[in-house]
Amino acid sequence: MKLLRTMFLIIAPMLTGMAASQPNFVFLLVDDLGWGDFGCYGAEFNETPRIDQLARQGMMFRNGYAACTVCSPSRAAILTGCYPARLHLTDWITGHKQPYAKLAVPDWKIKIDHERILLPEALKEGGYATAFFGKWHLMPDGQPDFDQHYPTSHGFDINVGGREWGQPKGAGKYFSPFGMPNLDDGKPGDFLTDKLTDAAISFLEKHPKEQPFLLYFAYYTLHTPLMAPPELVAKYSDKAKSFKNKKNEYLNPARAGMVEKLDQSVGRIMDKLAALGIADNTVVIMTGDNGGNHELTSGGLKGFKGFSHEGGTREPFLVKWPGKTKAGSTCDEKVIGTDFYPTILEMAGLPLKPDQHRDGVSIVPLLTGASEKLEREALYWHYPHYHRTKPYGAIRYGSWKLIEFFEDNRLELYDLAADPHESKDLAAEQPEKAQQLLQKLVAWRKQVGAQMMLPNPNYDPDHRGKQKGAQRKGDQTKLGG
């Protein structure tokens, strides 16, 4: 099977003859991106002129979601087109350890199976070059096959910066030295976002124009540790002193500086596409892997990274498709990370792979204006793990959202059209609606083969001290994903 696929990769460009007209793709994935971090989504303290310009050049989605409240599952969902529940990859790798919790975490996967054809592999079959930059965090840390799961083992021609890390852990963290694969450490004071952008731009400059490409840039920013160049920290420290915080934004100078560096990176990439004369044939997509790492990054939504509510999964979601998507348009239809795989294949004029991207739906009809709705009933989440939230499942059905907490089977029900901030739980007032949605959620879990939690034989209701000690002995970071 592998031999046949390799042969196909060699002859595909000759057979298709499509390379000259196929669009390029620049996919920008931001870590710990809050709903309220960009100016186009309401931020006033953070400054994002180039990202706001990108929003004006394409379509901005108001109901865009990550597939999980933490990072590794969301990233796997984008690359596979499958819900984390179907993949059995449901937590950040390698997850928090909770040996005394009420429920036992299932034996979930900490890697993507090689049998799956990932998005970059599908594009390579169509003659595309594929390049990965930044955060990977999809490697089975500590397992024997660890080195078989770099980006280059899953369809990317090159890998710059991708390894097992979920956050920068080099000697200088966001500053040189970085200690990342194929990334020049540069000189003291060099900033990680800048250096990764340098590498991405170098790829654009050297890549032959006749071959279409996927440039997949998964930023380490805005993950902790919060670090920015001193001049930007000083800039936002001064701004915070007189800033009238009408929207209760997160006035963290270091994080705001990181957002500005992100914005500069996007601007540099957009400018390079224009300078190379390929901007009009390049699709640019930008989104995040989960909510921001502070409650005030959620733009007023309830919760943030790690939580079950909207602030944990609702994400900025921008698509620029020159000549196809109306500039400055917005969309209220519900979309999610699994949708990128079939969407990109359809944009590229390549056959869809419904046996692979089983949960994704192409959003091309939304982008072209052919339709305002997708033929999809609901969105789902499944998180059988402990983080900032208790283990839960959720369904978004129309304007309704139901959350089921697994420890005690408690339900929360919200009408997001009337109550986008999830301030009024309607489960007690509308038990029939809650049960209707619960039945759909349970049926979906069965359909995708979701792993469920079981009672923990080591459960200790007074486990807090023991739990903290167990985490200290482990090698997990406090704020995983």
Secondary structure as UniProt FT lines:
FT   HELIX           2..16
FT   TURN            19..21
FT   STRAND          24..30
FT   TURN            31..32
FT   TURN            35..36
FT   HELIX           39..41
FT   HELIX           49..57
FT   STRAND          59..65
FT   HELIX           71..80
FT   HELIX           84..87
FT   TURN            99..100
FT   STRAND          103..104
FT   TURN            114..115
FT   HELIX           119..125
FT   TURN            126..127
FT   STRAND          129..134
FT   TURN            141..142
FT   TURN            144..145
FT   HELIX           146..148
FT   HELIX           151..153
FT   TURN            154..155
FT   STRAND          158..160
FT   TURN            171..174
FT   TURN            181..182
FT   TURN            188..189
FT   HELIX           192..206
FT   TURN            209..210
FT   STRAND          213..218
FT   TURN            221..222
FT   HELIX           230..242
FT   TURN            246..247
FT   HELIX           253..275
FT   TURN            276..277
FT   HELIX           279..281
FT   STRAND          282..288
FT   HELIX           295..297
FT   TURN            299..300
FT   TURN            305..306
FT   HELIX           310..313
FT   STRAND          317..320
FT   TURN            322..324
FT   TURN            327..328
FT   STRAND          329..336
FT   HELIX           337..339
FT   HELIX           340..347
FT   TURN            348..349
FT   TURN            354..356
FT   TURN            358..359
FT   HELIX           364..368
FT   STRAND          378..383
FT   STRAND          392..397
FT   TURN            398..399
FT   STRAND          400..405
FT   TURN            406..409
FT   STRAND          410..415
FT   TURN            416..418
FT   TURN            420..421
FT   TURN            427..429
FT   HELIX           431..448
FT   STRAND          454..455
FT   TURN            457..458
FT   TURN            461..462
FT   HELIX           464..473
FT   TURN            478..479
//
